[in-house]
Amino acid sequence: MGKRVLPALVGVVSLLMLASSVEAGTNFPKMVLKFGHSGRPGQNNSNGVLRFAELVKERTGGSIEIQVFPASQLGSTTAIMEQIKMGLVHFTFTGPEELSTIEGWGPIGALSMPYVVKGNNDQEQNAYLLKLVRGPIFKELNEKAGSMTNLYTLDMGWWFGNRYLTTKTKQVVHPDDMKGLKIRTLDTPMARVGVKALGATPVPMNISEVYSALQMGVVEGEENPYNVILGFKFYEVQKYLATTGHMTTALQIVCNYKWFQGLLPELKDVLVKSAIDAGDEQSDRQIKSAASDRETLKRHGMVITDINKAEFAARTKDAWKEFEPLFGKGFYEKITAAN
């Protein structure tokens, strides 16, 4: 009996030693990788990227160094994704409303539809999103779209938050209050659809231009999570905030598909695990900080109105239908059924 157990025990010990050796980075080639993104230093998503770089370095015994370029230093998110395709940059993060504009990635835009992510609070919504984007529906999409576009995701579950409406002179309480308002949105059809369905006029604009546009009255409002409204100091040029929550966003960590597929299996595992672990940490911080960010905005003088979401959701319930050809027949229904 003891003689039969001993070889098995030796085998287990050998596997543990191998795992330890891989973890220590002895099998990894030296690499310097670039991670460019649009987040501002100090924001939770930016800190999440730094944590990702730290974990990868630690888990490869210092063999892999990731240089981080925040605040659009390497260009817009769209420009960085083009650089990733060409192998000039290795990683970025983006949202489904942007990724969906790339042919092959269209179905991910279903996540950007108004009120598609159900839940009574951020924690419940995040749990639903993680179950969905780390499940079979989106794993299949990742492989299919990755091979087609040369853009692949390490993880799709970095919680960014609900987008809330801010306005300068008009308090929004009901959907009718949005009629005729010019509201800055991201420059994608997905980002515009909710605002348009609620009766406002979406005005696409780069985030770097929004403060001055609000100040000069080029647009009357914008929509973002609490931390972005706070980080960009929009409270200085906006008085009202309505908790519309019309779009919920989780960020995707994007890399070059062909490059990733050519890596050692152990290194691929390190990158994916580090992206997930760093993402979960930043998501937790993002959710926890939302309440304090809200109170900080109130202290800065913003008037916050908790609207009736059901009233707003009713106005947008059919908005997804115009995108069905992009999502594919039945894809949107799969997401809503998964809830």
N, C-alpha and C positions, 0 to 999 in steps of 0.2 A: 504493500500500500504506500509506504513512505517513498519507495524507489520511483513509483509512478508519479507521485506528487512533485518530487524534486525537479524533474525536467520542466514541468509546467510552470513551477515557481520561478525557475531560472529564466524561462521565456518571458514571463510577465515583467521580471526585473529588467531584462534586456530592452523590452519595449519602453519601459519607463525611462531608462537611461537614454534611449534614442530620442524620446519626446523631449527630455531635458536638454539634450544636445541641440535639437532643432530650435527649442525655445531660446537657448542661449545664443543662437545665431551663427554657430560654427559652419552650417551648411549654406548660408546665404551669401551671395556675391555683394560686393560694395555697390551701392546705388545712391544717387542724389535725385530725388523726385520733386516735382513742383505741384503745389496745390494753390490755384488762384481762385478767388471768389469775390463776391460783391459785398459781403458783410463788413460792418464797421468793427474795428478792434474794441473789445470789451463786451460786445453782444454775446449772448449765449451760443449762437451758431458759430461765431468766430472762435470762442473759447473751445467749442466742441472740435473744431478743426485742429487746434493746437493740441488738444488731448489725443486726437487720432494720431497725429505725428509722434507724440510722446509714446503712445502705446506701441506703435510700429517699431520705433527705435529700440524700445525696451525689449520687445519680444523677438527682435532679430539680433540681439546682442550688440546693437550699435551699427550694424551693417547697412541698414536702410535709414537714410536721413531724408526727411520731407521738409522742404523749404516752403513756407507759407507766405502768400502774397494777397493780403486782404484789400478791401475798399477799392475794388476794380483796378488795381495797379496793372494788371495784365489785360485790361479791357473789360467790356461788358460780358455778362454771362454768355450771351450768344457767341461773342468773339472768342471767348475762352473755350467753348465747346468745339468750335472749329479748330482751334489750336490742339485740342485733345485728339480730334480725328487725325490730325497730321503728325501726332506724336511729339509736339513741342511742349505741351503741358500734360501732366499726368492725371490731375483730379480737379474737380470743381463741385459745387453743389448748386442745384437748381430746383424749381418747383414743377409740378405736373403741368401747370398752365403754359410754361415755357418749353418743357421737354416735348409736349404733345404737338408742337408746331413742326417737329422733325418727322418726315414721312417714315412710317414704321412704328413710331412711338405714339401715334394718335390715341389709342385706347386709354393711356394713362391720364388723359385729360378728363376722363369721367370723374376722377377724384376732385376736380376743381369745380364741379357743378354746384349750384346753390343748394345748401342744406342737405347734401348727400351723406355727410358724415353725421350719424345720429349719436345722441348721448346727452345727458342732462348737465354735464360739466366737462371740463378739459380732460380730466382723468378718464372718464368713460369714452370720450371721443378718441383719445389717444390709444386706448386699449383696442377699440374697434379697428382703428387704422393699422396698428401693428399686426393684428390677426390677419388682416386683409393683405397688406403689402408684403408680408413675409410668408404668405401662404401660396398655394399652388397656382392660383389665377395669375398673380403677378410674377412668380418665378418663371412661368411659361412665357409671359410677355417679355421678360428681361432677356431670355435666351433668343427668342425669335427676333425682337427688335435689335438686340445687340449685334447679332450676326448680319443683320440687314444694314445697319447704320454705322457700325463701328463705335457705338456709344453704349456702354454697359454700366449697370449700377451695382455698387458694392452693398448698398442698403438704401431702402426707400422710406425709412421710418424715422427721420429726424423731425420731431414735432416743431412746427414753426408757430402755429396758432390760428385762432379765428381772426378774420379781418373785420374791423369795425369802422364805421363811417364817422368822419369828422367834418364839421362845417364851420364857416366863419360867422355868419349873421343869422342863419335860420336853424332853429332847433327842429330836429327830425324826431317825431314820435310815432307817426303812422306812415305807411307806404306813400300815400298821396302827398306827404310833405316833401318827397324827393323829386316831384315833377319839375322838370326844367332846370334842375341844378346841374352845373358842370362839375363833374367829379373826376379827379385824376385816377387812372388805373394803370396797371401794367399793360404793355403793348402786345397783348395776345387776345384772340377771340374769346378764350376761356375766361380771362380775367374781366372782360367787358360785359359778358352776358348777364351776370347777376345784377349789376348796376343798371344796365339797360332795361331789364325786365321790371325793375322797381320804378321805372319812369324817369330816371336821371339820364344825362348825356355823358357817356364815358369819354374822357380825354386822355389818351395814352401819353405817357411821359416818363423819362428816365428819373429815377429817384433823386439824383443829384440836382435836378432842376425844380423839384416840387416846392421847396421852401419859398423860393423867390416867386414862383407862380402863384402860390397862395397869398403871399404878401402883396403882390401887385393886382390880385383879383383876376388873373388869367383863368384860374379855376376857383370854384367856391368851396371845394372840399376835396378830401382824399380818403382812402381806406387802407388800413394796415392794422396789424396786431399792436397791442399796447406798447411793447418794448420798442418798436420802430417809431411810433408816434413820439415816444419819450426820447429816444436816441437822437432823432433828427430835430428835436425841439419844435415840432409842429404846433405844440400848445402855445407858442409865442404868437402864432398867426391864425389860430383856430380857437373858437370858444366852446363849441358843442361837440360831444361825442355820443353817438347812438350805438348801443351794443347789438348791431344787426347780425354779426356773425354769419354773414351771407356766403362766405367761402372759408373753408378750413384747409390749411396747408401743412403738409409734411414735406421736408426737403429730401431730394435724392442725391446720393454721392456718386458722381459719374466719372468713369475712366474710359480708356481706349480698349475696346473689346479684344482686338487681335493681340495687343501687347499683354493684356491680362491673361489671355488663354495660353500664351507662351511662357508664363512664369512657372517656377517650381510649384508643385501642388502645396507644399508646406507654406510657401510664401503667399499663395492665393488664400489659404486658410487664415494666415495672420492678418492680411489686409481686410478680409471680410469680417472676421471676428473683431478686429480693432474698430472698424467702421460701426459695427452694431453696438459694441460696448461704449464707444465715445458718443454715439447717437443717443443711447439710452440715458447717459449721464446728462447730456445737454437738454434732452427732452424733459427730464425731471426738473432741471433748473428753470427751464422756460415756463413750465406749468406753475412751479412754485413762485416764480417772480411775477407772474401775471397779476396776482392780487395786490402785491406791493406797488407794481408799476401803475396800476389803476389808481391807487390812493395818492401816489406821487403826482399824477396828472391832475387829480382834484385839488391838491395843494397848490399846483401851478395855476389854478383858476378855471380849469375846464369843468363845464357842466355836463355830467354823465347821465344819460337817460337809458334805463333798462327797458327796451321795447318788448312788445309781444312778438316773439319769433314766429309763432304760428301764422300770424297775420301777414308777415313778410314772406314766409315760405309759400303761402298759398298763391302769391303773385308770381312766384318763380317755378312752380311745380312742373311746368312743361318746357322750361328753358333748354333742357338737355336734348330734346327731340331734334333740334336742328343740327346737332352734332352726331346723331346716330350713324350716318355713313362713315364718319371718322372713327368712331368707337368700334364699329362692327355690330352686326345684328345680335342683340341679346346681351352685350357686354355690360351695359349700364344696369340691366336687370339682375345680372349675376352679383354685382356689387351690393345693390340694395337688398337682395335676398340673403346675402352673407351676414347682414346685420341681425 
